Amino acid sequence: MITATPNQAPELDVSNWSNTTVPLSLGMLRGRVVFIHAFQMLCPACVSHGLPQTQRVQRLFRDTDLQVIGLHTVFEHHAAMGPEALKAFIHEYRLTFPIGVDAASPETPIPSTMQRYGMRGTPTTIIIGRDGTVRHHRFGIEDDLLVGAWLATALAEPLPATTAPLDLAGCTTDGCAIPDEISRRIETGK
């Protein structure tokens, strides 16, 4: 389990998406907590525990700003877990969260995102904080209560300050006043 000082989460490298109309990226999700479940269709622990847990997380945290993502990261039996098989699998198991297919690596059978995160296998749970740092990274089956505690902690964190306040004339933390010159034009109609 990686629990040391949080580090910046590497971007996902996904070849295609299911259950979403737009491709997702960690950059576009900055400010939200992201829960990633890395799985393979032929991984018994993924099918019996990880995917049902991820579906529960999706359902239980639906009224928060948590983004759940499944990552189909195939590092063995590539021919048996192709796009058509995944499509049928998603339908059969009624998975509702967005699922990305980890992009193949040209040099090794280990997919790109799996390499970037140093995953040891599947299932792997990764929680990314609002600031884009990895808050939790674990290989293997995880207890629901522990996952819930990690998510609650991450969701309780304040939104990161992404930009410095602008120094604009007439603006304060309460808002921006219409400059006198524009206000006079509005009043006189000129």
C-alpha positions as CSV (number, residue, x, y, z in Angstrom):
1,M,0.0,0.0,0.0
2,I,1.3,3.4,-0.9
3,T,0.4,5.9,1.8
4,A,3.5,8.1,2.0
5,T,3.6,11.8,0.9
6,P,1.0,12.3,-1.8
7,N,2.4,12.6,-5.3
8,Q,1.0,14.0,-8.5
9,A,-1.2,11.5,-10.2
10,P,0.0,10.6,-13.7
11,E,-2.6,11.2,-16.5
12,L,-4.6,8.2,-17.7
13,D,-3.7,6.8,-21.1
14,V,-6.9,5.4,-22.4
15,S,-7.6,4.0,-25.9
16,N,-11.4,4.1,-25.7
17,W,-14.2,4.7,-23.2
18,S,-17.5,3.1,-22.3
19,N,-20.4,4.5,-20.3
20,T,-19.5,8.2,-21.0
21,T,-20.1,10.5,-23.9
22,V,-16.8,12.4,-23.4
23,P,-13.3,11.0,-22.8
24,L,-12.3,11.7,-19.2
25,S,-8.9,13.0,-18.1
26,L,-7.5,13.8,-14.7
27,G,-6.9,17.4,-15.8
28,M,-10.5,18.0,-16.5
29,L,-11.5,16.4,-13.2
30,R,-9.1,18.6,-11.0
31,G,-11.1,19.8,-8.0
32,R,-13.0,16.5,-7.8
33,V,-12.0,13.3,-5.9
34,V,-11.4,10.5,-8.3
35,F,-11.8,6.8,-7.5
36,I,-10.1,4.4,-10.0
37,H,-10.7,0.7,-10.0
38,A,-8.2,-1.1,-12.2
39,F,-9.5,-4.5,-13.3
40,Q,-9.4,-7.3,-15.9
41,M,-12.5,-9.3,-17.0
42,L,-10.7,-12.6,-16.2
43,C,-9.5,-11.6,-12.7
44,P,-11.6,-13.5,-10.2
45,A,-11.1,-11.0,-7.3
46,C,-12.1,-8.1,-9.7
47,V,-15.3,-9.9,-10.7
48,S,-16.3,-11.2,-7.2
49,H,-15.2,-8.2,-5.1
50,G,-13.7,-5.2,-6.9
51,L,-16.3,-4.4,-9.5
52,P,-19.3,-4.9,-7.2
53,Q,-17.5,-2.6,-4.7
54,T,-16.9,0.0,-7.4
55,Q,-20.6,-0.2,-8.4
56,R,-21.6,0.4,-4.7
57,V,-19.2,3.3,-4.5
58,Q,-20.8,4.8,-7.6
59,R,-24.3,4.4,-6.1
60,L,-23.5,5.5,-2.5
61,F,-21.5,8.6,-3.5
62,R,-23.6,9.7,-6.4
63,D,-24.7,12.9,-4.6
64,T,-21.1,14.0,-4.1
65,D,-18.5,15.3,-6.6
66,L,-16.7,11.9,-6.6
67,Q,-15.8,10.7,-10.1
68,V,-15.7,6.9,-10.3
69,I,-13.6,5.4,-13.1
70,G,-13.1,1.8,-14.1
71,L,-9.8,1.1,-15.9
72,H,-9.7,-2.2,-17.9
73,T,-6.0,-2.8,-17.7
74,V,-5.1,-6.0,-19.5
75,F,-1.6,-7.4,-18.9
76,E,-2.3,-11.1,-19.9
77,H,-4.7,-13.0,-22.1
78,H,-5.0,-10.0,-24.4
79,A,-6.9,-11.8,-27.2
80,A,-9.6,-13.0,-24.8
81,M,-10.3,-9.6,-23.4
82,G,-10.7,-7.5,-26.5
83,P,-13.2,-4.6,-27.1
84,E,-16.2,-6.8,-28.0
85,A,-15.7,-9.0,-25.0
86,L,-15.5,-5.9,-22.8
87,K,-18.6,-4.5,-24.2
88,A,-20.5,-7.7,-23.5
89,F,-19.0,-7.9,-20.0
90,I,-20.1,-4.3,-19.1
91,H,-23.6,-5.1,-20.3
92,E,-23.8,-8.5,-18.6
93,Y,-22.6,-7.1,-15.2
94,R,-24.6,-3.9,-15.6
95,L,-21.7,-1.6,-14.9
96,T,-22.7,2.0,-14.9
97,F,-19.6,4.0,-14.2
98,P,-17.2,5.2,-17.0
99,I,-14.7,2.6,-18.0
100,G,-11.6,3.3,-19.9
101,V,-9.4,0.8,-21.7
102,D,-5.8,1.2,-20.6
103,A,-3.7,1.9,-23.7
104,A,-1.4,-0.9,-24.9
105,S,2.3,-0.3,-24.6
106,P,4.4,-0.9,-27.7
107,E,7.4,-2.2,-25.6
108,T,5.7,-4.5,-23.1
109,P,2.5,-6.4,-22.4
110,I,1.9,-4.1,-19.4
111,P,-0.5,-1.3,-20.4
112,S,0.6,2.3,-20.2
113,T,-1.4,3.6,-17.2
114,M,-0.6,0.5,-15.3
115,Q,3.1,1.3,-15.8
116,R,2.7,5.0,-14.9
117,Y,1.1,4.1,-11.6
118,G,3.4,1.1,-10.8
119,M,0.4,-1.2,-10.4
120,R,1.3,-4.7,-9.3
121,G,-1.8,-6.3,-10.7
122,T,-5.5,-6.3,-10.5
123,P,-7.6,-5.4,-8.7
124,T,-6.0,-2.1,-7.8
125,T,-7.7,0.8,-6.0
126,I,-6.5,4.4,-6.5
127,I,-8.0,7.5,-4.9
128,I,-6.9,10.9,-6.2
129,G,-7.5,14.0,-4.1
130,R,-9.0,17.2,-5.3
131,D,-5.5,18.6,-5.8
132,G,-4.6,15.9,-8.3
133,T,-2.4,13.9,-5.9
134,V,-2.6,10.2,-5.2
135,R,-4.1,9.8,-1.8
136,H,-4.4,6.0,-1.8
137,H,-3.0,3.2,-4.0
138,R,-3.5,-0.5,-3.1
139,F,-3.3,-3.8,-4.9
140,G,-5.7,-6.5,-3.9
141,I,-9.1,-6.8,-2.2
142,E,-10.0,-3.9,0.1
143,D,-12.6,-3.8,2.8
144,D,-15.7,-1.6,2.0
145,L,-15.3,0.3,5.3
146,L,-11.7,1.1,4.6
147,V,-12.5,2.4,1.1
148,G,-15.4,4.4,2.5
149,A,-13.1,6.0,5.1
150,W,-10.5,6.9,2.5
151,L,-13.2,8.4,0.2
152,A,-14.8,10.4,3.1
153,T,-11.4,11.8,4.1
154,A,-10.7,12.9,0.5
155,L,-14.1,14.3,0.0
156,A,-13.9,16.4,3.2
157,E,-10.7,18.2,1.9
158,P,-11.3,21.7,0.7
159,L,-11.1,22.6,-2.9
160,P,-7.6,23.6,-3.9
161,A,-6.8,27.2,-4.7
162,T,-6.1,26.9,-8.4
163,T,-5.4,30.5,-9.3
164,A,-4.3,33.6,-7.4
165,P,-6.9,36.2,-6.9
166,L,-7.0,38.8,-9.7
167,D,-6.0,42.3,-8.9
168,L,-8.7,44.3,-10.7
169,A,-9.7,47.8,-10.0
170,G,-13.1,48.0,-8.3
171,C,-13.0,44.3,-7.3
172,T,-13.0,42.9,-3.8
173,T,-13.8,39.4,-2.4
174,D,-17.4,40.5,-2.4
175,G,-17.6,41.1,-6.1
176,C,-16.8,43.7,-8.8
177,A,-18.5,47.1,-8.9
178,I,-19.4,48.7,-12.2
179,P,-16.8,51.5,-12.9
180,D,-18.2,55.0,-12.5
181,E,-17.6,55.8,-16.2
182,I,-19.7,52.8,-17.4
183,S,-22.3,53.5,-14.7
184,R,-22.7,57.1,-16.0
185,R,-23.1,55.8,-19.6
186,I,-25.9,53.5,-18.5
187,E,-27.7,56.3,-16.6
188,T,-27.4,58.8,-19.5
189,G,-27.9,56.3,-22.3
190,K,-24.6,57.5,-24.0
